[in-house]
Amino acid sequence: MERRSKLNIYLDNNKDISLEKTHQMQGAIKEMDHILNILKKHKQAETHLENNPKDDVFLFKPIHDQGFIHNAKEFLKDVF
């Protein structure tokens, strides 16, 4: 979220950026939003399964055991 905020502030404060750079930054912001939505859905799936352990229709396994959220955050720090 911090990286996304910095990009938005930079775009708002620097109107003389080339169109190509502006599109690249907007694309990066959209990618971050997409990744954050994926993480949010995985967290919801994890919570659902923890609250409904006998739900055999639900297809996700708990992801906290594997450290998925932690690994995803570390990956995002390296990428962005």
ZIHUKA-V584190 format. One record per run of one state. SS is the DSSP state (hx for helix, st for strand, lp for the rest). FROM is the first residue (numbers start at 0). TO is the last residue. If there is no record, write none. Layout:
ss | from | to
SS | FROM | TO
SS | FROM | TO
This chain:
ss | from | to
lp | 0 | 0
hx | 1 | 12
lp | 13 | 17
hx | 18 | 50
lp | 51 | 66
hx | 67 | 78
lp | 79 | 79
